[in-house]
Amino acid sequence: MLKQYRTCLHNRLIGKEAQQDIEGEWTQIKEAIIESANEVIQTQVTSNRNEWWDESCKLIMSQKNEPRKKYLQVKTRATREVYEAKRTEANRMCREKRESG
């Protein structure tokens, strides 16, 4: 694969015209590198490793983060208790989803 990449990059760089300014040269080199890499390596589609993570998890995490932000701004016993209750609820729900499937 490395040999194929080098050949592809070399062919792309050979065909380029010389530029008068350094920015133009750099742009051509950068484009050649990116195009060669995309052609030879290609991108792979990543699979979702956490099938259990869904919209309900996102929702409960955002509901947990609001009291967290409030607690970080105003550190009182009341804000900590609200945050800890939401955190416990969110962790329990996500743990149940993760363990069930």
C-alpha positions in Angstrom: 0.0 0.0 0.0 2.9 2.4 0.8 4.5 1.8 -2.6 1.1 2.4 -4.3 0.7 5.7 -2.3 4.2 6.8 -3.2 3.7 6.1 -6.9 0.3 7.9 -6.9 1.8 10.9 -5.1 4.8 11.0 -7.4 2.6 11.0 -10.5 0.4 13.8 -9.1 3.4 16.0 -8.2 5.1 15.4 -11.6 2.1 16.7 -13.5 1.9 20.0 -11.6 3.1 23.3 -12.9 5.6 25.3 -10.9 4.0 28.2 -9.1 5.6 31.6 -8.6 4.6 32.0 -5.0 5.1 29.6 -2.0 1.4 29.5 -1.1 0.6 28.2 -4.6 3.3 25.5 -4.3 2.1 24.5 -0.8 -1.6 24.3 -2.0 -0.6 22.1 -4.9 1.5 19.8 -2.7 -1.3 19.6 0.0 -3.9 18.8 -2.6 -1.7 16.1 -4.2 -1.1 14.5 -0.8 -4.8 14.5 0.2 -6.0 13.2 -3.2 -3.4 10.4 -3.2 -4.3 9.4 0.3 -8.0 9.3 -0.5 -7.4 7.3 -3.6 -5.0 4.7 -2.1 -6.1 4.4 1.5 -9.8 5.3 1.2 -11.9 6.0 4.2 -13.6 3.2 6.1 -17.1 3.6 7.4 -16.9 3.2 11.2 -19.6 1.2 12.8 -21.4 2.3 15.9 -19.9 0.4 18.8 -22.6 1.5 21.2 -25.8 0.2 19.8 -27.6 0.8 23.1 -27.0 4.6 22.9 -30.1 6.3 21.5 -32.1 9.4 21.7 -33.5 8.7 25.2 -29.9 8.4 26.5 -29.0 11.7 24.8 -32.0 13.3 26.4 -31.4 12.1 29.9 -27.7 13.1 29.6 -28.7 16.6 28.6 -31.2 16.7 31.5 -28.4 15.7 33.8 -25.9 18.3 32.4 -28.2 21.2 33.2 -28.1 20.7 37.0 -24.4 19.9 36.7 -23.7 23.3 35.1 -25.8 24.9 37.8 -23.9 23.1 40.5 -20.5 24.1 39.1 -21.5 27.7 39.1 -23.2 27.8 42.5 -21.8 25.0 44.8 -24.5 24.6 47.4 -25.9 21.5 49.1 -29.2 21.9 47.2 -27.7 22.1 43.7 -25.4 19.2 44.5 -28.3 17.0 45.6 -30.3 17.9 42.5 -27.3 17.1 40.3 -26.5 13.8 42.1 -30.1 12.7 41.8 -30.1 13.4 38.0 -26.7 11.7 37.6 -27.9 8.6 39.5 -31.0 8.4 37.3 -29.0 8.9 34.1 -26.4 6.3 35.0 -29.0 3.8 36.0 -31.0 4.2 32.8 -27.9 4.0 30.6 -26.5 1.0 32.5 -29.9 -0.8 32.1 -29.8 -0.1 28.3 -26.2 -1.2 28.0 -26.7 -4.5 29.9 -30.0 -5.4 28.2 -28.7 -5.1 24.7 
